[in-house]
Amino acid sequence: MTTRALPGGTDAAVTSTARDRPLVVAAHGTASEEGQAVVERCAARAGRLLGLETPPVVGYVDVCGPTLEEVLADLENPVVVPFFLASGYHVRHDVPSALAPVRGSTLTPALGAADEVVDALVDRVREVDTDESPRTGTAADTVTDAVLVVGAGSSVEAARAEVALVADRVGTRLGVVTATAFLSGPGPRAACELTRLRLAGHTRIVLATHLLSPGYFATKAHRVAAAAGALATGPLGTHDLLRDLVARRYREALATDQP
């Protein structure tokens, strides 16, 4: 068994022989069928973009199946892309453990603070900022003056720092104040941060959901935003840039593995 964990790297083309390696997308899992469909569609679209001969498969590490262990059981030489926005416990422990017995497996970095993630989140903020104002029901005549980036949460400090890094980069791109909050685990809570931003004088705040798909946390984030009169963004997993990032992770893995 040879398992390789890859750092980030430059993009590379997929050769015809390399396309024989299966792409496995490792995801958290959700009880939401809509959420599962978002992950599976993103994986399928990445496979088509890459021109893979065998469609990608998705394996989950929690909540729903098929499990990552189940989808890896009959595969050799898979490239496994963790479909996670931060490298918390699942990425650091559960995913590598599932790969341990798999011959020739390659583990790529998670999605993290890649340019594609930042750009997709900026797009999501801009999308809701052109919608009708939730306070007046009329076309908004102001622009966002603060963005609260809200993640699911993690017990791993480095994973929370990744979310903060994304928030900083979004703020730089949009020229606005940003803050970070989490829906579980350690760290500031979204409702408290929204209140803090209001008290600091910000009047048009977007709650940017740093989440990949619909489900428990996305619903919770939107409820918090609605209660505070803030705008909230949609999930990132349907954005074309997330498909592109999964494909890039696969290409980088092949480039690194080539002699």
GIPEFEN-V317172 format. One record per run of one state. SS is the DSSP state (~ for helix, > for strand, _ for the rest). FROM is the first residue (numbers start at 1). TO is the last residue. If there is no record, write none. Layout:
# GIPEFEN-V317172
ss->SS from->FROM to->TO
ss->SS from->FROM to->TO
This chain:
# GIPEFEN-V317172
ss->_ from->1 to->3
ss->> from->4 to->5
ss->_ from->6 to->17
ss->~ from->18 to->20
ss->_ from->21 to->22
ss->> from->23 to->27
ss->_ from->28 to->32
ss->~ from->33 to->50
ss->_ from->51 to->56
ss->> from->57 to->60
ss->_ from->61 to->66
ss->> from->67 to->67
ss->~ from->68 to->72
ss->_ from->73 to->78
ss->> from->79 to->82
ss->_ from->83 to->88
ss->~ from->89 to->99
ss->_ from->100 to->105
ss->> from->106 to->107
ss->_ from->108 to->114
ss->~ from->115 to->128
ss->_ from->129 to->131
ss->> from->132 to->132
ss->_ from->133 to->138
ss->> from->139 to->139
ss->_ from->140 to->145
ss->> from->146 to->151
ss->_ from->152 to->156
ss->~ from->157 to->174
ss->_ from->175 to->176
ss->> from->177 to->182
ss->_ from->183 to->188
ss->> from->189 to->189
ss->~ from->190 to->199
ss->_ from->200 to->204
ss->> from->205 to->210
ss->_ from->211 to->215
ss->~ from->216 to->228
ss->_ from->229 to->230
ss->> from->231 to->232
ss->_ from->233 to->239
ss->~ from->240 to->257
ss->_ from->258 to->259
